């Protein structure tokens, strides 16, 4: 029986890793459908309120997540991506579990947007406990809708970070 692959999640600011993540992002949906090329995707990693975490095995980056950790929607999962060849191994759930642990240190609310056509991601997020907050038609591209989802552990007022 083959040994289970080991994956680690680490925070990064390494330009080479961020470039690899932007390349992964630009070569898969929903970013392809939104006509977001490599340069556009690379800009998604910029900003003072963002933290980038990579999911890696010994050979390569298998996925990543960009978190917004300050501002009104601190606790927003801006982008979550798993390399197509690493999908269906529970890595999306692993990234979500990591995000939840990180975000609960700053907020009782976890937000994420998902493209309405991204059925696999929608299923994963609902199974993880997210609930639909609202729809954002024409938010990213005309004719397409984003779904705003939230998983909550209570209101902001009175929240004691974990």
ZASENU-616272 format. One record per residue: residue number from 1; residue in three letters; x, y negated, z of N, C-alpha, C in turn. Coordinates in steps of 0.02 Angstrom, whole numbers, plus 50000, padded with zeros to 5 digits. Example, Ala and Ser with C-alpha at 12.3 -4.5 7.8 and 13.67 -1.06 7.14 Angstrom:
<pt i="1" aa="ALA" n_px="50660" n_py="50284" n_pz="50390" ca_px="50615" ca_py="50225" ca_pz="50390" c_px="50660" c_py="50165" c_pz="50390"/>
<pt i="2" aa="SER" n_px="50642" n_py="50112" n_pz="50354" ca_px="50684" ca_py="50053" ca_pz="50357" c_px="50645" c_py="49998" c_pz="50394"/>
//
This chain:
<pt i="1" aa="UNK" n_px="50043" n_py="50059" n_pz="50000" ca_px="50000" ca_py="50000" ca_pz="50000" c_px="50045" c_py="49938" c_pz="50000"/>
<pt i="2" aa="UNK" n_px="50034" n_py="49890" n_pz="49953" ca_px="50077" ca_py="49831" ca_pz="49949" c_px="50067" c_py="49786" c_pz="50010"/>
<pt i="3" aa="UNK" n_px="50122" n_py="49754" n_pz="50029" ca_px="50118" ca_py="49707" ca_pz="50085" c_px="50079" c_py="49645" c_pz="50064"/>
<pt i="4" aa="UNK" n_px="50038" n_py="49619" n_pz="50110" ca_px="49998" ca_py="49560" ca_pz="50095" c_px="50045" c_py="49499" c_pz="50087"/>
<pt i="5" aa="UNK" n_px="50030" n_py="49459" n_pz="50035" ca_px="50070" ca_py="49399" ca_pz="50024" c_px="50063" c_py="49352" c_pz="50083"/>
<pt i="6" aa="UNK" n_px="50118" n_py="49319" n_pz="50099" ca_px="50118" ca_py="49270" ca_pz="50153" c_px="50118" c_py="49200" c_pz="50123"/>
<pt i="7" aa="UNK" n_px="50072" n_py="49159" n_pz="50148" ca_px="50066" ca_py="49090" ca_pz="50126" c_px="50074" c_py="49044" c_pz="50186"/>
<pt i="8" aa="UNK" n_px="50108" n_py="48988" n_pz="50176" ca_px="50114" ca_py="48938" ca_pz="50228" c_px="50086" c_py="48872" c_pz="50203"/>
<pt i="9" aa="UNK" n_px="50064" n_py="48831" n_pz="50249" ca_px="50038" ca_py="48765" ca_pz="50233" c_px="50083" c_py="48715" c_pz="50269"/>
<pt i="10" aa="UNK" n_px="50112" n_py="48669" n_pz="50230" ca_px="50156" ca_py="48618" ca_pz="50259" c_px="50141" c_py="48550" c_pz="50229"/>
<pt i="11" aa="UNK" n_px="50151" n_py="48499" n_pz="50269" ca_px="50144" ca_py="48430" ca_pz="50245" c_px="50204" c_py="48413" c_pz="50201"/>
<pt i="12" aa="UNK" n_px="50191" n_py="48375" n_pz="50148" ca_px="50247" ca_py="48357" ca_pz="50104" c_px="50242" c_py="48285" c_pz="50080"/>
<pt i="13" aa="UNK" n_px="50300" n_py="48256" n_pz="50068" ca_px="50307" ca_py="48192" ca_pz="50032" c_px="50357" c_py="48201" c_pz="49976"/>
<pt i="14" aa="UNK" n_px="50378" n_py="48263" n_pz="49965" ca_px="50429" ca_py="48279" ca_pz="49914" c_px="50400" c_py="48264" c_pz="49844"/>
<pt i="15" aa="UNK" n_px="50431" n_py="48218" n_pz="49808" ca_px="50406" ca_py="48200" ca_pz="49741" c_px="50401" c_py="48259" c_pz="49693"/>
<pt i="16" aa="UNK" n_px="50447" n_py="48308" n_pz="49699" ca_px="50445" ca_py="48366" ca_pz="49655" c_px="50384" c_py="48410" c_pz="49669"/>
<pt i="17" aa="UNK" n_px="50368" n_py="48418" n_pz="49733" ca_px="50309" ca_py="48458" ca_pz="49751" c_px="50245" c_py="48421" c_pz="49732"/>
<pt i="18" aa="UNK" n_px="50244" n_py="48356" n_pz="49742" ca_px="50185" ca_py="48316" ca_pz="49723" c_px="50176" c_py="48319" c_pz="49647"/>
<pt i="19" aa="UNK" n_px="50230" n_py="48315" n_pz="49610" ca_px="50226" ca_py="48320" ca_pz="49537" c_px="50198" c_py="48388" c_pz="49516"/>
<pt i="20" aa="UNK" n_px="50220" n_py="48441" n_pz="49549" ca_px="50194" ca_py="48508" ca_pz="49533" c_px="50120" c_py="48512" c_pz="49549"/>
<pt i="21" aa="UNK" n_px="50099" n_py="48481" n_pz="49603" ca_px="50028" ca_py="48482" ca_pz="49622" c_px="49987" c_py="48442" c_pz="49570"/>
<pt i="22" aa="UNK" n_px="50012" n_py="48385" n_pz="49549" ca_px="49977" ca_py="48345" ca_pz="49498" c_px="49971" c_py="48383" c_pz="49433"/>
<pt i="23" aa="UNK" n_px="50023" n_py="48420" n_pz="49415" ca_px="50020" ca_py="48461" ca_pz="49354" c_px="49967" c_py="48516" c_pz="49361"/>
<pt i="24" aa="UNK" n_px="49965" n_py="48549" n_pz="49420" ca_px="49915" ca_py="48600" ca_pz="49432" c_px="49845" c_py="48570" c_pz="49428"/>
<pt i="25" aa="UNK" n_px="49837" n_py="48513" n_pz="49459" ca_px="49773" ca_py="48478" ca_pz="49460" c_px="49749" c_py="48461" c_pz="49390"/>
<pt i="26" aa="UNK" n_px="49793" n_py="48433" n_pz="49349" ca_px="49773" ca_py="48410" ca_pz="49283" c_px="49760" c_py="48467" c_pz="49234"/>
<pt i="27" aa="UNK" n_px="49778" n_py="48529" n_pz="49253" ca_px="49769" ca_py="48585" ca_pz="49208" c_px="49710" c_py="48630" c_pz="49227"/>
<pt i="28" aa="UNK" n_px="49666" n_py="48605" n_pz="49271" ca_px="49609" ca_py="48645" ca_pz="49292" c_px="49548" c_py="48600" c_pz="49301"/>
<pt i="29" aa="UNK" n_px="49490" n_py="48631" n_pz="49303" ca_px="49429" ca_py="48593" ca_pz="49317" c_px="49423" c_py="48579" c_pz="49392"/>
<pt i="30" aa="UNK" n_px="49392" n_py="48525" n_pz="49410" ca_px="49351" ca_py="48480" ca_pz="49370" c_px="49390" c_py="48426" c_pz="49333"/>
<pt i="31" aa="UNK" n_px="49455" n_py="48422" n_pz="49346" ca_px="49495" ca_py="48368" ca_pz="49319" c_px="49498" c_py="48370" c_pz="49243"/>
<pt i="32" aa="UNK" n_px="49498" n_py="48430" n_pz="49213" ca_px="49496" ca_py="48434" ca_pz="49140" c_px="49432" c_py="48404" c_pz="49113"/>
<pt i="33" aa="UNK" n_px="49376" n_py="48424" n_pz="49142" ca_px="49311" ca_py="48398" ca_pz="49120" c_px="49307" c_py="48322" c_pz="49127"/>
<pt i="34" aa="UNK" n_px="49341" n_py="48295" n_pz="49178" ca_px="49341" ca_py="48223" ca_pz="49189" c_px="49394" c_py="48187" c_pz="49147"/>
<pt i="35" aa="UNK" n_px="49429" n_py="48223" n_pz="49104" ca_px="49482" ca_py="48194" ca_pz="49062" c_px="49536" c_py="48159" c_pz="49102"/>
<pt i="36" aa="UNK" n_px="49553" n_py="48188" n_pz="49159" ca_px="49606" ca_py="48160" ca_pz="49201" c_px="49672" c_py="48195" c_pz="49185"/>
<pt i="37" aa="UNK" n_px="49716" n_py="48159" n_pz="49151" ca_px="49780" ca_py="48188" ca_pz="49132" c_px="49829" c_py="48187" c_pz="49191"/>
<pt i="38" aa="UNK" n_px="49889" n_py="48211" n_pz="49178" ca_px="49940" ca_py="48216" ca_pz="49230" c_px="49953" c_py="48149" c_pz="49265"/>
<pt i="39" aa="UNK" n_px="49960" n_py="48096" n_pz="49226" ca_px="49974" ca_py="48030" ca_pz="49255" c_px="49918" c_py="48006" c_pz="49300"/>
<pt i="40" aa="UNK" n_px="49857" n_py="48018" n_pz="49279" ca_px="49799" ca_py="47999" ca_pz="49319" c_px="49798" c_py="48039" c_pz="49384"/>
<pt i="41" aa="UNK" n_px="49810" n_py="48104" n_pz="49378" ca_px="49810" ca_py="48148" ca_pz="49437" c_px="49866" c_py="48129" c_pz="49485"/>
<pt i="42" aa="UNK" n_px="49924" n_py="48112" n_pz="49459" ca_px="49980" ca_py="48093" ca_pz="49501" c_px="49963" c_py="48033" c_pz="49545"/>
<pt i="43" aa="UNK" n_px="49925" n_py="47986" n_pz="49518" ca_px="49905" ca_py="47927" ca_pz="49557" c_px="49860" c_py="47945" c_pz="49616"/>
<pt i="44" aa="UNK" n_px="49826" n_py="48002" n_pz="49613" ca_px="49781" ca_py="48022" ca_pz="49667" c_px="49819" c_py="48036" c_pz="49732"/>
<pt i="45" aa="UNK" n_px="49885" n_py="48045" n_pz="49728" ca_px="49925" ca_py="48061" ca_pz="49787" c_px="49950" c_py="47999" c_pz="49823"/>
<pt i="46" aa="UNK" n_px="49941" n_py="47940" n_pz="49792" ca_px="49966" ca_py="47877" ca_pz="49820" c_px="49918" c_py="47849" c_pz="49872"/>
<pt i="47" aa="UNK" n_px="49946" n_py="47817" n_pz="49923" ca_px="49905" ca_py="47782" ca_pz="49972" c_px="49929" c_py="47793" c_pz="50044"/>
<pt i="48" aa="UNK" n_px="49922" n_py="47742" n_pz="50084" ca_px="49946" ca_py="47744" ca_pz="50153" c_px="49905" c_py="47790" c_pz="50197"/>
<pt i="49" aa="UNK" n_px="49843" n_py="47802" n_pz="50180" ca_px="49799" ca_py="47842" ca_pz="50223" c_px="49796" c_py="47915" c_pz="50201"/>
<pt i="50" aa="UNK" n_px="49840" n_py="47936" n_pz="50157" ca_px="49837" ca_py="48004" ca_pz="50130" c_px="49891" c_py="48048" c_pz="50158"/>
<pt i="51" aa="UNK" n_px="49872" n_py="48111" n_pz="50169" ca_px="49920" ca_py="48163" ca_pz="50187" c_px="49912" c_py="48219" c_pz="50136"/>
<pt i="52" aa="UNK" n_px="49969" n_py="48244" n_pz="50112" ca_px="49969" ca_py="48297" ca_pz="50063" c_px="49999" c_py="48360" c_pz="50096"/>
<pt i="53" aa="UNK" n_px="49962" n_py="48415" n_pz="50088" ca_px="49985" ca_py="48479" ca_pz="50115" c_px="49987" c_py="48529" c_pz="50058"/>
<pt i="54" aa="UNK" n_px="50041" n_py="48567" n_pz="50055" ca_px="50047" ca_py="48619" ca_pz="50003" c_px="50041" c_py="48688" c_pz="50035"/>
<pt i="55" aa="UNK" n_px="50010" n_py="48732" n_pz="49997" ca_px="50002" ca_py="48802" ca_pz="50015" c_px="50051" c_py="48840" c_pz="49971"/>
<pt i="56" aa="UNK" n_px="50100" n_py="48873" n_pz="50002" ca_px="50153" ca_py="48906" ca_pz="49963" c_px="50164" c_py="48977" c_pz="49986"/>
<pt i="57" aa="UNK" n_px="50185" n_py="49018" n_pz="49938" ca_px="50214" ca_py="49083" ca_pz="49956" c_px="50289" c_py="49076" c_pz="49944"/>
<pt i="58" aa="UNK" n_px="50326" n_py="49130" n_pz="49944" ca_px="50398" ca_py="49125" ca_pz="49935" c_px="50419" c_py="49102" c_pz="49866"/>
<pt i="59" aa="UNK" n_px="50374" n_py="49107" n_pz="49817" ca_px="50391" ca_py="49093" ca_pz="49748" c_px="50368" c_py="49026" c_pz="49722"/>
<pt i="60" aa="UNK" n_px="50310" n_py="49002" n_pz="49745" ca_px="50282" ca_py="48942" ca_pz="49714" c_px="50227" c_py="48911" c_pz="49756"/>
<pt i="61" aa="UNK" n_px="50205" n_py="48853" n_pz="49733" ca_px="50148" ca_py="48819" ca_pz="49763" c_px="50085" c_py="48853" c_pz="49736"/>
<pt i="62" aa="UNK" n_px="50044" n_py="48878" n_pz="49781" ca_px="49983" ca_py="48912" ca_pz="49762" c_px="49922" c_py="48866" c_pz="49765"/>
<pt i="63" aa="UNK" n_px="49928" n_py="48811" n_pz="49800" ca_px="49873" ca_py="48763" ca_pz="49807" c_px="49895" c_py="48704" c_pz="49849"/>
<pt i="64" aa="UNK" n_px="49849" n_py="48657" n_pz="49855" ca_px="49864" ca_py="48597" ca_pz="49895" c_px="49799" c_py="48563" c_pz="49915"/>
<pt i="65" aa="UNK" n_px="49807" n_py="48516" n_pz="49960" ca_px="49750" ca_py="48475" ca_pz="49981" c_px="49776" c_py="48404" c_pz="49995"/>
<pt i="66" aa="UNK" n_px="49735" n_py="48355" n_pz="49977" ca_px="49748" ca_py="48284" ca_pz="49993" c_px="49694" c_py="48263" c_pz="50042"/>
<pt i="67" aa="UNK" n_px="49716" n_py="48238" n_pz="50101" ca_px="49669" ca_py="48215" ca_pz="50152" c_px="49673" c_py="48140" c_pz="50161"/>
<pt i="68" aa="UNK" n_px="49615" n_py="48108" n_pz="50172" ca_px="49612" ca_py="48039" ca_pz="50194" c_px="49607" c_py="48040" c_pz="50269"/>
<pt i="69" aa="UNK" n_px="49654" n_py="48009" n_pz="50304" ca_px="49657" ca_py="48015" ca_pz="50376" c_px="49646" c_py="47949" c_pz="50413"/>
<pt i="70" aa="UNK" n_px="49627" n_py="47896" n_pz="50378" ca_px="49609" ca_py="47834" ca_pz="50411" c_px="49556" c_py="47799" c_pz="50369"/>
<pt i="71" aa="UNK" n_px="49525" n_py="47748" n_pz="50397" ca_px="49471" ca_py="47713" ca_pz="50363" c_px="49404" c_py="47739" c_pz="50384"/>
<pt i="72" aa="UNK" n_px="49352" n_py="47714" n_pz="50353" ca_px="49283" ca_py="47732" ca_pz="50370" c_px="49271" c_py="47807" c_pz="50363"/>
<pt i="73" aa="UNK" n_px="49297" n_py="47837" n_pz="50311" ca_px="49286" ca_py="47908" ca_pz="50300" c_px="49350" c_py="47948" c_pz="50316"/>
<pt i="74" aa="UNK" n_px="49382" n_py="47931" n_pz="50373" ca_px="49438" ca_py="47973" ca_pz="50392" c_px="49410" c_py="48043" c_pz="50403"/>
<pt i="75" aa="UNK" n_px="49447" n_py="48091" n_pz="50379" ca_px="49421" ca_py="48158" ca_pz="50380" c_px="49391" c_py="48178" c_pz="50313"/>
<pt i="76" aa="UNK" n_px="49410" n_py="48142" n_pz="50261" ca_px="49386" ca_py="48156" ca_pz="50194" c_px="49437" c_py="48200" c_pz="50157"/>
<pt i="77" aa="UNK" n_px="49414" n_py="48256" n_pz="50133" ca_px="49456" ca_py="48299" ca_pz="50091" c_px="49450" c_py="48272" c_pz="50020"/>
<pt i="78" aa="UNK" n_px="49500" n_py="48235" n_pz="49999" ca_px="49497" ca_py="48201" ca_pz="49934" c_px="49503" c_py="48251" c_pz="49877"/>
<pt i="79" aa="UNK" n_px="49550" n_py="48296" n_pz="49882" ca_px="49561" ca_py="48346" ca_pz="49830" c_px="49584" c_py="48411" c_pz="49861"/>
<pt i="80" aa="UNK" n_px="49557" n_py="48465" n_pz="49836" ca_px="49578" ca_py="48532" ca_pz="49857" c_px="49584" c_py="48573" c_pz="49794"/>
<pt i="81" aa="UNK" n_px="49640" n_py="48605" n_pz="49785" ca_px="49652" ca_py="48642" ca_pz="49723" c_px="49691" c_py="48705" c_pz="49738"/>
<pt i="82" aa="UNK" n_px="49669" n_py="48760" n_pz="49710" ca_px="49706" ca_py="48824" ca_pz="49713" c_px="49723" c_py="48843" c_pz="49642"/>
<pt i="83" aa="UNK" n_px="49787" n_py="48858" n_pz="49630" ca_px="49811" ca_py="48880" ca_pz="49565" c_px="49768" c_py="48939" c_pz="49541"/>
<pt i="84" aa="UNK" n_px="49748" n_py="48937" n_pz="49478" ca_px="49702" ca_py="48988" ca_pz="49452" c_px="49727" c_py="49059" c_pz="49463"/>
<pt i="85" aa="UNK" n_px="49793" n_py="49071" n_pz="49459" ca_px="49818" ca_py="49139" ca_pz="49467" c_px="49818" c_py="49161" c_pz="49540"/>
<pt i="86" aa="UNK" n_px="49804" n_py="49115" n_pz="49587" ca_px="49801" ca_py="49132" ca_pz="49658" c_px="49730" c_py="49130" c_pz="49685"/>
<pt i="87" aa="UNK" n_px="49682" n_py="49123" n_pz="49642" ca_px="49612" ca_py="49119" ca_pz="49665" c_px="49586" c_py="49188" c_pz="49683"/>
<pt i="88" aa="UNK" n_px="49531" n_py="49188" n_pz="49719" ca_px="49497" ca_py="49249" ca_pz="49742" c_px="49539" c_py="49290" c_pz="49790"/>
<pt i="89" aa="UNK" n_px="49581" n_py="49255" n_pz="49829" ca_px="49622" ca_py="49287" ca_pz="49880" c_px="49607" c_py="49258" c_pz="49949"/>
<pt i="90" aa="UNK" n_px="49556" n_py="49215" n_pz="49953" ca_px="49539" ca_py="49183" ca_pz="50017" c_px="49579" c_py="49120" c_pz="50032"/>
<pt i="91" aa="UNK" n_px="49616" n_py="49095" n_pz="49982" ca_px="49659" ca_py="49038" ca_pz="49994" c_px="49621" c_py="48972" c_pz="50000"/>
<pt i="92" aa="UNK" n_px="49565" n_py="48965" n_pz="49964" ca_px="49523" ca_py="48906" ca_pz="49971" c_px="49497" c_py="48901" c_pz="50043"/>
<pt i="93" aa="UNK" n_px="49475" n_py="48958" n_pz="50069" ca_px="49451" ca_py="48960" ca_pz="50138" c_px="49508" c_py="48945" c_pz="50186"/>
<pt i="94" aa="UNK" n_px="49567" n_py="48971" n_pz="50173" ca_px="49625" ca_py="48957" ca_pz="50215" c_px="49641" c_py="48882" c_pz="50217"/>
<pt i="95" aa="UNK" n_px="49638" n_py="48850" n_pz="50159" ca_px="49649" ca_py="48778" ca_pz="50156" c_px="49594" c_py="48740" c_pz="50194"/>
<pt i="96" aa="UNK" n_px="49532" n_py="48761" n_pz="50186" ca_px="49477" ca_py="48729" ca_pz="50221" c_px="49484" c_py="48736" c_pz="50297"/>
<pt i="97" aa="UNK" n_px="49504" n_py="48795" n_pz="50320" ca_px="49515" ca_py="48805" ca_pz="50392" c_px="49570" c_py="48759" c_pz="50418"/>
<pt i="98" aa="UNK" n_px="49623" n_py="48752" n_pz="50379" ca_px="49677" ca_py="48707" ca_pz="50397" c_px="49651" c_py="48635" c_pz="50400"/>
<pt i="99" aa="UNK" n_px="49613" n_py="48615" n_pz="50349" ca_px="49586" ca_py="48547" ca_pz="50347" c_px="49542" c_py="48533" c_pz="50408"/>
<pt i="100" aa="UNK" n_px="49500" n_py="48581" n_pz="50425" ca_px="49457" ca_py="48573" ca_pz="50483" c_px="49498" c_py="48562" c_pz="50547"/>
<pt i="101" aa="UNK" n_px="49548" n_py="48603" n_pz="50558" ca_px="49591" ca_py="48595" ca_pz="50617" c_px="49625" c_py="48527" c_pz="50618"/>
<pt i="102" aa="UNK" n_px="49650" n_py="48505" n_pz="50561" ca_px="49685" ca_py="48440" ca_pz="50557" c_px="49635" c_py="48383" c_pz="50568"/>
<pt i="103" aa="UNK" n_px="49579" n_py="48385" n_pz="50535" ca_px="49531" ca_py="48330" ca_pz="50538" c_px="49500" c_py="48324" c_pz="50607"/>
<pt i="104" aa="UNK" n_px="49487" n_py="48379" n_pz="50641" ca_px="49457" ca_py="48376" ca_pz="50707" c_px="49503" c_py="48341" c_pz="50758"/>
<pt i="105" aa="UNK" n_px="49565" n_py="48330" n_pz="50741" ca_px="49611" ca_py="48291" ca_pz="50784" c_px="49597" c_py="48216" c_pz="50779"/>
<pt i="106" aa="UNK" n_px="49558" n_py="48196" n_pz="50727" ca_px="49544" ca_py="48125" ca_pz="50717" c_px="49471" c_py="48108" c_pz="50708"/>
<pt i="107" aa="UNK" n_px="49430" n_py="48158" n_pz="50692" ca_px="49360" ca_py="48144" ca_pz="50677" c_px="49316" c_py="48206" c_pz="50687"/>
<pt i="108" aa="UNK" n_px="49253" n_py="48196" n_pz="50707" ca_px="49208" ca_py="48253" ca_pz="50712" c_px="49173" c_py="48269" c_pz="50645"/>
<pt i="109" aa="UNK" n_px="49189" n_py="48231" n_pz="50594" ca_px="49156" ca_py="48239" ca_pz="50529" c_px="49207" c_py="48254" c_pz="50475"/>
<pt i="110" aa="UNK" n_px="49190" n_py="48304" n_pz="50435" ca_px="49232" ca_py="48322" ca_pz="50378" c_px="49190" c_py="48310" c_pz="50315"/>
<pt i="111" aa="UNK" n_px="49216" n_py="48271" n_pz="50270" ca_px="49181" ca_py="48255" ca_pz="50208" c_px="49219" c_py="48283" c_pz="50148"/>
<pt i="112" aa="UNK" n_px="49181" n_py="48300" n_pz="50097" ca_px="49211" ca_py="48321" ca_pz="50033" c_px="49161" c_py="48306" c_pz="49978"/>
<pt i="113" aa="UNK" n_px="49185" n_py="48288" n_pz="49920" ca_px="49143" ca_py="48282" ca_pz="49860" c_px="49159" c_py="48341" c_pz="49815"/>
<pt i="114" aa="UNK" n_px="49109" n_py="48366" n_pz="49781" ca_px="49118" ca_py="48421" ca_pz="49734" c_px="49076" c_py="48407" c_pz="49672"/>
<pt i="115" aa="UNK" n_px="49104" n_py="48422" n_pz="49615" ca_px="49068" ca_py="48413" ca_pz="49552" c_px="49010" c_py="48461" c_pz="49549"/>
<pt i="116" aa="UNK" n_px="48952" n_py="48437" n_pz="49527" ca_px="48891" ca_py="48479" ca_pz="49527" c_px="48898" c_py="48539" c_pz="49481"/>
<pt i="117" aa="UNK" n_px="48945" n_py="48537" n_pz="49434" ca_px="48955" ca_py="48594" ca_pz="49389" c_px="49005" c_py="48645" c_pz="49417"/>
<pt i="118" aa="UNK" n_px="49036" n_py="48630" n_pz="49473" ca_px="49088" ca_py="48673" ca_pz="49501" c_px="49057" c_py="48723" c_pz="49550"/>
<pt i="119" aa="UNK" n_px="49021" n_py="48771" n_pz="49522" ca_px="48981" ca_py="48818" ca_pz="49561" c_px="49022" c_py="48859" c_pz="49612"/>
<pt i="120" aa="UNK" n_px="49081" n_py="48880" n_pz="49593" ca_px="49122" ca_py="48919" ca_pz="49639" c_px="49141" c_py="48879" c_pz="49701"/>
<pt i="121" aa="UNK" n_px="49161" n_py="48816" n_pz="49691" ca_px="49180" ca_py="48773" ca_pz="49748" c_px="49119" c_py="48758" c_pz="49791"/>
<pt i="122" aa="UNK" n_px="49062" n_py="48745" n_pz="49760" ca_px="49001" ca_py="48731" ca_pz="49797" c_px="48984" c_py="48790" c_pz="49842"/>
<pt i="123" aa="UNK" n_px="48987" n_py="48849" n_pz="49815" ca_px="48972" ca_py="48910" ca_pz="49854" c_px="49020" c_py="48915" c_pz="49914"/>
<pt i="124" aa="UNK" n_px="49085" n_py="48906" n_pz="49901" ca_px="49135" ca_py="48909" ca_pz="49955" c_px="49121" c_py="48858" c_pz="50009"/>
<pt i="125" aa="UNK" n_px="49106" n_py="48797" n_pz="49990" ca_px="49095" ca_py="48743" ca_pz="50039" c_px="49032" c_py="48756" c_pz="50080"/>
<pt i="126" aa="UNK" n_px="48979" n_py="48779" n_pz="50049" ca_px="48918" ca_py="48794" ca_pz="50086" c_px="48930" c_py="48852" c_pz="50135"/>
<pt i="127" aa="UNK" n_px="48965" n_py="48903" n_pz="50112" ca_px="48981" ca_py="48960" ca_pz="50156" c_px="49024" c_py="48938" c_pz="50215"/>
<pt i="128" aa="UNK" n_px="49064" n_py="48886" n_pz="50206" ca_px="49107" ca_py="48861" ca_pz="50259" c_px="49069" c_py="48815" c_pz="50307"/>
<pt i="129" aa="UNK" n_px="49008" n_py="48798" n_pz="50292" ca_px="48967" ca_py="48759" ca_pz="50338" c_px="48953" c_py="48687" c_pz="50316"/>
<pt i="130" aa="UNK" n_px="48974" n_py="48669" n_pz="50257" ca_px="48958" ca_py="48601" ca_pz="50233" c_px="48884" c_py="48598" c_pz="50214"/>
<pt i="131" aa="UNK" n_px="48856" n_py="48538" n_pz="50221" ca_px="48787" ca_py="48525" ca_pz="50202" c_px="48785" c_py="48465" c_pz="50155"/>
<pt i="132" aa="UNK" n_px="48737" n_py="48466" n_pz="50109" ca_px="48730" ca_py="48411" ca_pz="50061" c_px="48707" c_py="48348" c_pz="50097"/>
<pt i="133" aa="UNK" n_px="48742" n_py="48293" n_pz="50085" ca_px="48724" ca_py="48228" ca_pz="50112" c_px="48689" c_py="48187" c_pz="50058"/>
<pt i="134" aa="UNK" n_px="48714" n_py="48192" n_pz="49996" ca_px="48684" ca_py="48154" ca_pz="49942" c_px="48718" c_py="48168" c_pz="49876"/>
<pt i="135" aa="UNK" n_px="48687" n_py="48141" n_pz="49824" ca_px="48715" ca_py="48149" ca_pz="49756" c_px="48740" c_py="48081" c_pz="49733"/>
<pt i="136" aa="UNK" n_px="48795" n_py="48083" n_pz="49695" ca_px="48826" ca_py="48023" ca_pz="49668" c_px="48829" c_py="48029" c_pz="49592"/>
<pt i="137" aa="UNK" n_px="48773" n_py="48012" n_pz="49558" ca_px="48774" ca_py="48018" ca_pz="49484" c_px="48821" c_py="47966" c_pz="49453"/>
<pt i="138" aa="UNK" n_px="48854" n_py="47985" n_pz="49399" ca_px="48899" ca_py="47941" ca_pz="49362" c_px="48955" c_py="47913" c_pz="49406"/>
<pt i="139" aa="UNK" n_px="48973" n_py="47948" n_pz="49459" ca_px="49023" ca_py="47923" ca_pz="49506" c_px="49093" c_py="47926" c_pz="49477"/>
<pt i="140" aa="UNK" n_px="49111" n_py="47982" n_pz="49448" ca_px="49177" ca_py="47991" ca_pz="49418" c_px="49174" c_py="47981" c_pz="49343"/>
<pt i="141" aa="UNK" n_px="49123" n_py="48009" n_pz="49312" ca_px="49116" ca_py="48004" ca_pz="49239" c_px="49042" c_py="48002" c_pz="49221"/>
<pt i="142" aa="UNK" n_px="49026" n_py="47961" n_pz="49173" ca_px="48956" ca_py="47954" ca_pz="49152" c_px="48927" c_py="48022" c_pz="49132"/>
<pt i="143" aa="UNK" n_px="48866" n_py="48034" n_pz="49157" ca_px="48831" ca_py="48095" ca_pz="49141" c_px="48845" c_py="48154" c_pz="49188"/>
<pt i="144" aa="UNK" n_px="48892" n_py="48144" n_pz="49234" ca_px="48909" ca_py="48197" ca_pz="49282" c_px="48895" c_py="48174" c_pz="49353"/>
<pt i="145" aa="UNK" n_px="48880" n_py="48221" n_pz="49397" ca_px="48861" ca_py="48205" ca_pz="49466" c_px="48909" c_py="48237" c_pz="49515"/>
<pt i="146" aa="UNK" n_px="48927" n_py="48200" n_pz="49566" ca_px="48965" ca_py="48226" ca_pz="49623" c_px="48917" c_py="48236" c_pz="49681"/>
<pt i="147" aa="UNK" n_px="48928" n_py="48289" n_pz="49718" ca_px="48889" ca_py="48303" ca_pz="49778" c_px="48931" c_py="48285" c_pz="49838"/>
<pt i="148" aa="UNK" n_px="48905" n_py="48242" n_pz="49882" ca_px="48940" ca_py="48224" ca_pz="49943" c_px="48917" c_py="48273" c_pz="49997"/>
<pt i="149" aa="UNK" n_px="48965" n_py="48309" n_pz="50026" ca_px="48951" ca_py="48359" ca_pz="50077" c_px="48984" c_py="48338" c_pz="50143"/>
<pt i="150" aa="UNK" n_px="48955" n_py="48361" n_pz="50198" ca_px="48983" ca_py="48348" ca_pz="50264" c_px="48975" c_py="48409" c_pz="50309"/>
<pt i="151" aa="UNK" n_px="49027" n_py="48422" n_pz="50347" ca_px="49024" ca_py="48470" ca_pz="50402" c_px="49037" c_py="48430" c_pz="50465"/>
<pt i="152" aa="UNK" n_px="48991" n_py="48433" n_pz="50513" ca_px="48998" ca_py="48390" ca_pz="50571" c_px="48999" c_py="48429" c_pz="50636"/>
<pt i="153" aa="UNK" n_px="49035" n_py="48401" n_pz="50683" ca_px="49039" ca_py="48427" ca_pz="50751" c_px="49013" c_py="48376" c_pz="50800"/>
<pt i="154" aa="UNK" n_px="48977" n_py="48325" n_pz="50774" ca_px="48947" ca_py="48274" ca_pz="50817" c_px="48959" c_py="48204" c_pz="50790"/>
<pt i="155" aa="UNK" n_px="48931" n_py="48154" n_pz="50825" ca_px="48939" ca_py="48084" ca_pz="50803" c_px="49008" c_py="48057" c_pz="50821"/>
<pt i="156" aa="UNK" n_px="49027" n_py="48003" n_pz="50789" ca_px="49092" ca_py="47970" ca_pz="50802" c_px="49095" c_py="47943" c_pz="50874"/>
<pt i="157" aa="UNK" n_px="49040" n_py="47911" n_pz="50895" ca_px="49040" ca_py="47881" ca_pz="50963" c_px="49040" c_py="47936" c_pz="51014"/>
<pt i="158" aa="UNK" n_px="49088" n_py="47934" n_pz="51058" ca_px="49094" ca_py="47983" ca_pz="51111" c_px="49135" c_py="48044" c_pz="51092"/>
<pt i="159" aa="UNK" n_px="49159" n_py="48047" n_pz="51030" ca_px="49198" ca_py="48105" ca_pz="51009" c_px="49266" c_py="48106" c_pz="51043"/>
<pt i="160" aa="UNK" n_px="49285" n_py="48162" n_pz="51070" ca_px="49351" ca_py="48171" ca_pz="51100" c_px="49389" c_py="48218" c_pz="51053"/>
<pt i="161" aa="UNK" n_px="49442" n_py="48191" n_pz="51021" ca_px="49480" ca_py="48233" ca_pz="50974" c_px="49507" c_py="48296" c_pz="51006"/>
<pt i="162" aa="UNK" n_px="49509" n_py="48349" n_pz="50966" ca_px="49532" ca_py="48414" ca_pz="50990" c_px="49608" c_py="48420" c_pz="50989"/>
//
